[in-house]
Amino acid sequence: MIRKARKERGLRLEDLADDNISPATISNIERGVPHVSQDKAMYLLKKLDLSLEKIPELMIQERTNLEELKRKFRAVESLLMSDQINEALKLLNTIELEEKHILSSLHHYLLGRCFIEKEKWNRAERSFHRAIQLAAASGNQSSNIEAVSFHALGYVCYRVNNIDKALQYTDSAISAYAENGERSYIIWSTLRNKAIYLERLGRLTESMNIVQEVWDSLSKIDDVEVRLTFYWLRSDISRRMGMLDEAIKYAYEGEELATLNKVYYSSFVLWMVIGNSHLKRNELDQAEFCFNHSLSLISKLDNVNKNSLTNLYSRLSVLYMKKDNVEKSFYYIDQAIQNAKKHNDAPRLIKALIIKGTLLKSTGEREDAIKEFEVALDLSRKYNYKKNEHLALYHLANCWDGVNEKEFLKYSRSMYLVQQNLRLNEEEILDETAI
């Protein structure tokens, strides 16, 4: 109330200071520092022509104003949830707060959320960093604004293909999280995202560890889409680890939950897991049925989730490669590459390029295959995806084996150096090189 009165009068700390009270003491009083003497506080009240009797009345008014602001911010979050982004931004822009206001960090966080929806990544990043600074300065960790802002920063980095940085911010979100604070739901979303980022980086054991730690608490997760992501992670990582019965079991359990709740994206990806499990068993007709069912759900996906079409198209390409239907195989891998580029999805694009290179090599178009593997290699190095780099190098070395010893040795040595960096064991390498 003292700070507000001073600001309303257009006074700086220095304007109120005198021989009896310093700017630092005034600042301490305004910030509620406990060791300031009551006499100094009373002296400052007198200088501002504020009587002690007026304070309760002013506080009631301030509390009313605060509740009104909170109501507006809740409305902004509601608008964001219903995809009314322009309306949310319009409402946010009507709210004017000084940076030291208790809700200023929330204001910047919600601005960042709006910028995410508009895919303005740099502006979103700036807003979240400011939210974190203001939340830390306020000392109010229970609001969990720091945690949700770090969580959102991780998502921004993921969308621009910096998965290592996404993982760092997500760890910061977990560290900043106050267990008994507001927005308690964020811990489940954060753990889900961490598991996804680890999965994207090929760190499957670490990702599965998170899934298993959370598994017994699934019933506590109110957000059904978050819960379904854990079903997808458990089933897909099980598949990639060769536990196909378990993969199919959890995929069907998750698919039932998705169908009951009309979460079409989860149904889409879980049918893909089932199809991929059959594909790994070389049960091609069953795999084709599952992939085609996923295809039938495309119209139900929003634009962001359509980035997962790259995976479906890639797996259909592999399926038809195994069925010796070269024309369909080329058609779907080109669709996969086009979709990955459209969504700026580097990890999936790299895998699609490698599949296309493999297909070209199998049809005797070795030089064209090398071009695809080279692009995959360049992208892997650009974004520091070491396992994808290893995979691209393996295929390049394979292309030059018996054709050009110098090129073969160049790529083999590079592959060895990446392997040393990753410390991959032989079983992992063999699994990675398989399409």
Rosetta blueprint (number, residue, H / E / L):
1 M L
2 I H
3 R H
4 K H
5 A H
6 R H
7 K H
8 E H
9 R L
10 G L
11 L L
12 R L
13 L H
14 E H
15 D H
16 L H
17 A L
18 D L
19 D L
20 N L
21 I L
22 S L
23 P H
24 A H
25 T H
26 I H
27 S H
28 N H
29 I H
30 E H
31 R L
32 G L
33 V L
34 P L
35 H L
36 V L
37 S L
38 Q H
39 D H
40 K H
41 A H
42 M H
43 Y H
44 L H
45 L H
46 K H
47 K H
48 L L
49 D L
50 L L
51 S L
52 L L
53 E L
54 K H
55 I H
56 P H
57 E H
58 L H
59 M H
60 I H
61 Q H
62 E H
63 R H
64 T H
65 N H
66 L H
67 E H
68 E H
69 L H
70 K H
71 R H
72 K H
73 F H
74 R H
75 A H
76 V H
77 E H
78 S H
79 L H
80 L H
81 M H
82 S L
83 D L
84 Q L
85 I H
86 N H
87 E H
88 A H
89 L H
90 K H
91 L H
92 L H
93 N H
94 T L
95 I L
96 E L
97 L L
98 E L
99 E L
100 K L
101 H L
102 I L
103 L L
104 S H
105 S H
106 L H
107 H H
108 H H
109 Y H
110 L H
111 L H
112 G H
113 R H
114 C H
115 F H
116 I H
117 E H
118 K L
119 E L
120 K L
121 W H
122 N H
123 R H
124 A H
125 E H
126 R H
127 S H
128 F H
129 H H
130 R H
131 A H
132 I H
133 Q H
134 L H
135 A H
136 A H
137 A H
138 S H
139 G L
140 N L
141 Q H
142 S H
143 S H
144 N L
145 I H
146 E H
147 A H
148 V H
149 S H
150 F H
151 H H
152 A H
153 L H
154 G H
155 Y H
156 V H
157 C H
158 Y H
159 R H
160 V L
161 N L
162 N L
163 I H
164 D H
165 K H
166 A H
167 L H
168 Q H
169 Y H
170 T H
171 D H
172 S H
173 A H
174 I H
175 S H
176 A H
177 Y L
178 A L
179 E L
180 N L
181 G L
182 E L
183 R L
184 S L
185 Y L
186 I H
187 I H
188 W H
189 S H
190 T H
191 L H
192 R H
193 N H
194 K H
195 A H
196 I H
197 Y H
198 L H
199 E H
200 R H
201 L L
202 G L
203 R L
204 L H
205 T H
206 E H
207 S H
208 M H
209 N H
210 I H
211 V H
212 Q H
213 E H
214 V H
215 W H
216 D L
217 S L
218 L H
219 S H
220 K H
221 I L
222 D L
223 D L
224 V H
225 E H
226 V H
227 R H
228 L H
229 T H
230 F H
231 Y H
232 W H
233 L H
234 R H
235 S H
236 D H
237 I H
238 S H
239 R H
240 R H
241 M L
242 G L
243 M L
244 L H
245 D H
246 E H
247 A H
248 I H
249 K H
250 Y H
251 A H
252 Y H
253 E H
254 G H
255 E H
256 E H
257 L H
258 A H
259 T H
260 L H
261 N L
262 K L
263 V L
264 Y H
265 Y H
266 S H
267 S H
268 F H
269 V H
270 L H
271 W H
272 M H
273 V H
274 I H
275 G H
276 N H
277 S H
278 H H
279 L H
280 K H
281 R L
282 N L
283 E L
284 L H
285 D H
286 Q H
287 A H
288 E H
289 F H
290 C H
291 F H
292 N H
293 H H
294 S H
295 L H
296 S H
297 L L
298 I H
299 S H
300 K H
301 L L
302 D L
303 N L
304 V L
305 N H
306 K H
307 N H
308 S H
309 L H
310 T H
311 N H
312 L H
313 Y H
314 S H
315 R H
316 L H
317 S H
318 V H
319 L H
320 Y H
321 M H
322 K H
323 K L
324 D L
325 N L
326 V H
327 E H
328 K H
329 S H
330 F H
331 Y H
332 Y H
333 I H
334 D H
335 Q H
336 A H
337 I H
338 Q H
339 N H
340 A H
341 K H
342 K H
343 H L
344 N L
345 D L
346 A H
347 P H
348 R H
349 L H
350 I H
351 K H
352 A H
353 L H
354 I H
355 I H
356 K H
357 G H
358 T H
359 L H
360 L H
361 K H
362 S H
363 T L
364 G L
365 E L
366 R H
367 E H
368 D H
369 A H
370 I H
371 K H
372 E H
373 F H
374 E H
375 V H
376 A H
377 L H
378 D H
379 L H
380 S H
381 R H
382 K H
383 Y L
384 N L
385 Y L
386 K H
387 K H
388 N H
389 E H
390 H H
391 L H
392 A H
393 L H
394 Y H
395 H H
396 L H
397 A H
398 N H
399 C H
400 W H
401 D L
402 G L
403 V L
404 N L
405 E H
406 K H
407 E H
408 F H
409 L H
410 K H
411 Y H
412 S H
413 R H
414 S H
415 M H
416 Y H
417 L H
418 V H
419 Q H
420 Q H
421 N H
422 L H
423 R L
424 L L
425 N L
426 E H
427 E H
428 E H
429 I H
430 L H
431 D H
432 E H
433 T H
434 A L
435 I L
